[in-house]
Amino acid sequence: MTEAEWLVFTRPNPMLRFLIGTEERVQDMTEFPACKGSDRKLRLFACACYYRIGHILPDSAAWTAVQVGERFADGMASWAELQAAEGRVRELSAELEPVWRASRGDERNALAPTHTALSLALVIAWREAQKAAYYASSNAYLGFASLTNPGVGPNDYGFGTSQAAEEAAQCGLLQDIFGNSFRPVTLSPSWLTPTVTTLARQMYDSRGFSPMPILADALQDAGCDHPDILAHCRGNGPHFRGCWVVDLVLGKE
């Protein structure tokens, strides 16, 4: 992959393979020696895939598992806690599966949001963050396309359009979280004023990133003149936990 491709891709699969560092079948792998992304960022990307379509996913157990996954990525939850949340989702998924397989028409459409939520949460709780990121991506964009185009197959125009839109949005997520891997950016310690760090911490903790342009102003006031940093803060976003600029400010990898 080239820098130009990274910046314009509208399909997340090749970007994820570049980050994970493999062209092999991801599900069969147990180690990822060529991985370019941290486990934390990959897990946060997986969670962000869920959050992006969370408004059409109603299951509270799935939502709880994703939140535990997010805390696990940040070292705020143990593996045992994530396993417990995943176990509850797996239990509900096993109860739903025979009903799901037997369903048709309106019944299947009614069950689809819960089925999608549980399936996606199970993937996000995968032990290997690389697998969580890779399969959360496809589960999310296919689930979104199916839920917004009920009763049709993947060859339907509307399904394909919805899938392509969500894939493009996920590419934006990858660029937000991982930045430009071909041009690593460092932050001068002199730019980390109390205002800058407080803004970044508040956004990270609240998951509300609307003050990003204000962060750009604060960084500029502190002497930051890096065009990539300022442009990212003032761009259209969206931003999620793991945003590369906020991570730089907070010293997260």
N, C-alpha and C positions, 0 to 999 in steps of 0.2 A: 504494500500500500504506500502511496505517496502522500505528501502533505496536501496537495491539491485535492486528492480523492477524499481524504479525511474531512476536509472542510465543506465538501459539496455532496457527499453521499446522502441518499434519501432512504437507504435500506440499512438497518442496524446490524444485520447478520455479518457482513464482511468487516464492519468496524469492531464487533465483538470478537470475531476470530483473530483479528489483528491484536487486540488487547490481551486475549487469552493466550495467544501464541500457538495456535494449532489449526490444522485443516482436517484433523481426525474427527471421528464421531465423539462429540464431547461427553455424552453419557457414559461411554466405556472407559474414560480416562480416570485415573486415580491421582495423578500428579501433573502439574502444569509448570515445568521448569522454565518455559519461555514466556510466562505471563508478565505483561507489562503494567498491569493494574493491581493495586493493593486489594486484598480481600475486603477491606472496609468499603472502598469505593464501589467495588463490584456488587456487594450486598446492598448498598444504598441505592445503586441503580436498579436492582431488582425490586426493591421496595417502592421506588419512584414509579416503576411501570404499573404497580398496583394502584398507587395513589392517583395516577393520571386518569384511570378509569373507575376509581372508587365510587364515584357518584352513581354508577349503575350496578354496583356490586353490594348487595344488602346484608351479607352474612357477618354477624358480629364476631363469631369465633375466628373467621378468616382475618378480619380486620385486626383483631387482637394479636394473632400470630404474626402478622406483618409488622405491627408495632414492636413486638418482642424481637423480631428479626432486625429491626432498625437499631434497637438498643443493644442487641448483641454485636452488631457491626461496630458500635462505638465503645464496646467493652463495659456496657452498663447492665448487661444481662448475661447470665451464664449459659453454657451449652445445655445444661439440664433444664433451664427455664424454656429455652427454645424448643427442646425436645418435648417438653410437657405441652406447650402450645401447639406444636405440630401433631402430637398424639391426639389432642382433642379434635383437630381438623380432620385427621385421618379417620377417626371414629365416625364423625358426621358424614364424611365422604363415603365410607363403606356402607352406612345406612341408606344413603341416597342412591348409590350406584344401581341397585336392581330396579328401583323405581324409575330412574333416569333411562335405563336401557329399554324398559318396557313402554316408555312414554312416547306419544306422538302428538303432532299438531299443537293445539292450544296448551295442553298439559305440559309438553316439552318446553314450549316457549316460557311458560310460567316458572318452570324449574331451572331454566338456563342460567339466570343470574347467580343463583346460589351454587350451582354446579361449577360455573366459571370461577367464582370467588374461592371456593374450596380448592379447586385444582391449582389455581395460581398461588394460593398461600402455601400449599404443600411444596411447590417448586422453590419458593422463596426461602423455605426452611431447610433446603438441602445443605448438607454439611459443607460441601465444597462451594465457596462463593462463586467460582467460575461457572459451575453448573447452574447455580441459582440465577445468575445474571443472564446466561445464554438462554435458558428455557423460560424464564419469566418474560423475556422479551417476546418470544413467539407466542406463548400462551396469552399474553396481554393483547397483542395486536390482532390475533385470530379471534380471541374472545370478544374484543370490542367490535370487530366486524360482524360477528355472528349475532351479538346482542342488539346491534343497531340495524340489523337487516334480518329480522326473524323469519324463519321458514324458507330461506333460500340457501343455496350451496355456494362454495367458493368461486364458481365460475360466473356467478351473478355480477352484473356491473356495479351495483350498489355495494355489494360485499367487497369487491376489489378496490373500489374507491375508498371505502372506510378503512380497509386494511392499509392501503398506501398512505393515507393521512396519518394513521397512528404510527406507522413505521417511520415516517418523516419526523414526527414529533419525538420519537425515541432517539433519533439521530441527534436532535437538539439536546436531549437529556445527556447523551454521551459527551457531547461537546461541552456542556455546562459542567459536568462532573469531572471529566478528564482533561479538559482544556485542549491545547494543541500539543500532542505528544512529540511533535517534531521541533518544537521551540519551547523548551522548558523555561519557566519564568521564576526568578527569585525576587524576594521582597526585601528591601532595605530595612533594617531594624529601626531606622529613624522615622519610617513612615507609620510605625505601630503606636500611634498616640492613643491616649485613653479613649478619645472619641471614636477612633477607628475600631479599636478592639471591642468596645462596648456595643457599637452598632452591629458588628459581625456576630458577636455572641448572642445578642437579642434576636437577630434573624434566625440564627441556627436553632436556638432553643424553641422559638415560636413556630418555625417552619413558614414564617411570613417574610417574603423577600422583596416586598414592594419598596423598602428603603434602599435598594441597591444603588440608585442614582445619588442618594445622599451619601452613601459610602464612597462613591467616586469623588464627590466634592471634598469629603473629609480626607481622603487619601491625597488628593491634589493639594489641598491646603498644607498637608504634611510634607510636601515636596515630591510626591510620586508623579512621574511624567511618563510612565510606561504605557504606550498606546494600547497594548493588548488588555492590560488590567482595566484601564479607564473605559475602553470600548465595551468590554464585557459587562461592566457594572451599569453602563448606560444603554445597553442593548435591550432588545425586546424580551429577552429571556425565553422560556420560563426558567426559574431557578429552583433547585431542590437541595435538600441536605446532601453535602458532598460537593457543592459548587466550588470550583477550583480556586476562585479568588477568596471566598470566605474561608476555605480550608487553609490557604496560604496565610491569611491574617491570624487564624487561630492555631497555626502550627500543626495541622492535622495532615495525615498522609492518606 
